[in-house]
């Protein structure tokens, strides 16, 4: 058995979906282990483009097993819509498996998320945080396994709905949940997925002689423990959670591929030391088509931040770097790369986890020559300036760039 993991090293949107889709041909199982439908992976297959939120990115290889692990929180409506979209496009979902231990996002979670969005922490209002909160509280959570027990589930929905109506009322909002409708919708969902419900712990650990690829959602700086708290998501994104979110032992994970853009972006609120609010930032956004897959929000753009990548590569134990969207840097006379921060008058290469210090951080830049390459040049005829950019990144991080992506198509990729 070979188990590898793909992890985002920035604030998400690093083009992990394309990378997983590309690598999936060499694996037997593609496994999503964290997050919910707040994550979005855009994949282009031929002339078709898909925005996946829950189904693993290897969906377009019919013979591969696609697995939604226990660490994912599932929005039933989203998953049903995705299954329909993929099947109508002519792709088989025969090998899609769903962990019975995965938790469900319920209507009250979305209501709560809408209320909490007023706190300006960058939520997508899809109920992710409240769903993980209920998972931790245990009493007010519903798992996929619960769908199998219709009468017990009905009583559970009645109890939780009553609790949530009181909690929501405490915020000064009156809301009534239709228990019968919620129960009916879940029964419809059960009929759609009942033959896919498994214990992913046993499914994966018993896959002797098979190759498994673990697909992380979002990016490390959105990790609830290791990211820019509180401007982040509500799950763990680091590679350690790939074990928790699947039931595989940590020692089984042999290789960690860290994915980073050749520049930096983030969506929503929170500190962003290298953010560009000028014509260069607009140029990056325009050339990179930087708008969120899930929200459609314009992404904030800035120069590549190696302080971030040193930190995220360290805590994930990254073995290789996949550097994506390198072509977006075409046409700049100069390219800046952040090599350190100045915080309170002192220079540091350590990423501050103290939000107050991070908000004060001023980037210290190294300026490199720009490049303007044609598509065919990326496939093996890199200019001296492009080589210098890659070599500088490798030297600063101490990690090899093994994959270079210069567009959304599968063949717009070079592996070294």
Buried (B, 14 or more C-beta within 10 A) or exposed (E): BBBBBBBBBBBBBBBBBBBBBBBBEEBBBBBBBBBBBBBBBBBBBEEEEBBBBBBBBBBBBEEBBBBBBBBBBBBBEBBBBBBEBBEEEEBEBEBBBBBBBBBBBBBBBBBBBBBBBEEEBBBBBBBBBBBBBBBEEEEBBBBBEBBEEEEEBBEBBBEBBEBBBEBBEEEEEEBEBEBEEBBEBBBEBBEBBEEBBBBBBEBBBEBEEBBBBBBBBBBBBBBBBBBBBBBBBBBBBBBBBBBBBBBBEEEBBEBBBBBBBBBBBBBBBBBBBBBBEEEBBEBBBEBBEBEBBBBEEEBBBBBBBBBBBBBBBBBBBBBBBBBBBBBBBBEBEEBBBBBBBBBEEEEBEEBBEEBEBBBBBBBBBBEBBBBEBEEEBBBEEBBEBBEBBBEBBBEBBEBEBBBBBBBBBBEBBBEE
